[in-house]
Amino acid sequence: MAVAVVEERQLLKSLRWYDGFVIALANPGFLLGSLGYSVGDLGGWGAALLWGISAIVAVFINTIYSELATMFPEKSGGLALYAHEAWRKYTTLIGPVATFGYWIGWSVVLAVNGIFTGQIIQGAWFSGEPVGSPFGKGYFSTGSVEFGLPQAIALGLIVAVWVFNFFGARVSVSFGYLAGALLMVPLFVMSILPFINGTFHSSNLQNTIAATSKHVGIPGWQLAIVWLWLMCWSAWGVDVCATFAPEYKDTVKDTKWALRSAALFSMVVYILLPVAFVGGGTAKLISGYGYVDAMNKIVGSTTATDFFVICLVAAFVITMNTATADGGRALYGISRAGMTIKQLGTLNRFHQPGNAMTLDMVINVLFVLFVGNIFGILAASNLGYVLAHMFALSGYVLLRRDRPNWPRPIKLGRVWTLIAAVLALWSLTLTIVGFGWFEKAAGGYGGTKEKVIGVAVLGTAILLFFFRRIVQDHEMPHWREKTPTMPGEDVSTPAPAASVS
């Protein structure tokens, strides 16, 4: 009797730790995308201080995630998956909220950095073309958005990085090596050259936290916390190395070295680059156009700047490439865990989460076409991203208590449980203050509309969870689940619903 065998596609184990490091080279691009806004509010010294603090915190966070990643070596999804595993004993709603919060934080990177890259390209080579929102008229308008050359470039880049990732992680990482090599050039120009060629002037660096806080009407400490919250989407992004844990050839060693090397490299860049670039260039860096002027000032040659712009564009393409790969795997992992619709939990014939990455592409095309206030949307999306970290870090504490005997190929000392608890509380504090008052920062980008969008994303995650359980799985949602104490343990019967007295 013939038996039909259905092959279940799996993520391929084709990466080494240095591949993860290259993927995480997106982070300097994240820094550049927000640096100008932060300098405008905080001054050069104030911005450098807060960016440095954020990057140092990321080193501790990545160390914690190295243990969590090797606890679940076959599961994709990164920190959102760890949050789900830890919290589902208490509530199944954390998983979808953490995943969609984490995903939208990465997803909007495509639209934001795509437009920012378009501004850099236009400022260097096509200054006569329509600039589009928010600086002027475009070729045409789509409601409140003026569609200019930067928006057109953004759409092209969004589609391009989708193609790179759709055809396999190896293709994407190979491109990342080329772009990563080019990235080293502008990093040198921005972080080191001003100290060597004499263009660095400390007079460009100021601490304007007190002046800005007085102008916007909130205390200086509150403005600083708002910016520390806004910086999380960039400085903490080195967690991306954990998302690829199932795809490393040696899950334990490669995950460990990818996470730690990426965090330490990022920390150095985040401390050094704001000081050098602002001191050597200018404090007026808000748009991509300002970056071209600053690089002209540092290198003193338009021809050299042209080459550096090419390298800088490569850096931003890395950020978009990484965002597509990471966000897609987050949705894939949580779908495989039964927390959102089944369609996001499938792999294409190249063993990539094609449906999830395609959703990413479509959402960002819509952002570019119809959302004028991109930085406001980025700020709103940070709500879910920082909450995802909070749930994962507190989940580390829960897993230490609830699964003490679970295999931990990387097991940190007991003090790390306390560190994780403190960082979870810190994430919650940042969320409360940052989301409450982010419209006071970055020149007033964002407000009630953006806050509603941020909350709506998390609400959509809950609705899709119910759709999966009721419509696709044909079962009533259970609010808690039994969790295994060891791998392979049978816990198929859901935990009883909590009684209400």
C-alpha positions, 0 to 999 in steps of 0.5 A: 500500500502506497503511503503519501509523505508530506515534506515539512519545510524547515529553516536551513542551518546555513549560517555561522556567528559572523553571518549573524554579526553581518546581519546585525550591522543594520544597527549603525544604520538605525542610529543614523536614521534617528541621530539627527532628531536626537541631536536637534533635541538633546545637543551633541553631548546630550545625544551621545550620552543617551545613545551610549547608555542605550547601547550599553544596556543592549549588551546586557540584554543580548547576554540574557538572550544568549541563554534563552536562544539556546533553551529553544534551539529549534524555534524561530521568532527570537525574543517574542518566542521567548516571551510566549514560552515564559508567559503562556503558563499565565496567559496566552495573550502575551505571545501575539502581543509581543510578536506583533509589537516586535514585528511592527518595530522592525517593519517600519524600518523599511519605510523610514530608512527607505525614505531617508535613503532617498533623501540622501541620494537626492541631496547628493545627485538629484537636487532638482527633483521634487522632494515630497513630504514633509519638505515640499511638493512631489510628483503627485499626492496621495491624500496627505502625502506628497510623493517625490523622489525619496518616496520613489526610491523607498519603494524600489528599495523595499521591493529589492530587499524583499526579493533578496530575502525571498530567495534565501538567507544565504542570498541575503547574507551574501549581499550583506557582506558586500554592503557591510564592507562598504559600511566600514567606509562611512563609519570610519569617516563619521567616527574616526576621520574628524579626529584625524583631519582636524575637522572636529570642533567641540563647539558643535557639541552641546547639551541642550536637554534643559533648554529643549525641556523648557521649550516643550514644557516637560522636565529634563529627566522626562525628556531624557527618558522619552529619548531613551525609549525612542532609542530602543528601536535602534540601540537594542536591535542587536537582538536580531542575532537571536532570531536566527538561532535555529539557522546557525550551524552550531546553535550554541557557539554561533548564537553566543558569539553573534549576540555578544560580538554584535552588541559590543561592536554596536556599543563602540559605534553608538558611543563614538559616532555621535561625538565625532560626526556632530563635532566634525560636521554639523548639529543640523542632521535631521533629514538625509539632506543634512548628512550630505552637507556634513560629509562634505564638510568632513572630507572637503571633497564633493567627489569623495562625498559621492563615494561615501554616499554610495557606502552610506546608502549600502548601510541603510539597505542593510538595515532594510534587509535585516528588518525584512528577514527578522520581522518575517521570522518573528511572525513565522515563529509565532504562527508555528506556535499557534498564536496567529494565522496559519498563513504566516507560518509557512515557508516557501520553496527556498525555506524562507517565511515568504508570506510573512515577508510579503506582508512586511513589504505590502505594509511598508508600501502603504506607509510610504504612499499614505502615511505622511508622518513617518517618524511619528509612526516609528515612535508609535511602533516603539510601544510594541517593540519595547513591551516585547523586550519587557515580556522577554526579560521578565520571561527570563525570570519566570523560566528560571523559576518555572523550568529550573531543570530545563537544559541550558547549554548557556547558563548565566550566573544567578545574578543575571536573574536580578539583572533581567528583572531590573531591565524588565522594570526599566523597559516598563518605565521607558514605555510608560513615560516614552509612549505618554509623552513622545510627541514632545520630542523630535520637533513634535512628530506624532500625537494622538493618531500615532498613539492610536495606531500603536495600540491598534497594532497590538489589538489586531494581534489579539483579534488574529489570535482569536481567529486562529484558535476559533476559525482555523483551529476550531477550538475555544481559546484557552487563556493559559496553557500547561507548559513542560518542565523538560523538552519532549514532555506531553502537555497536550491538555490545556490548563483550566480557565481561571475562575472568577469569584 
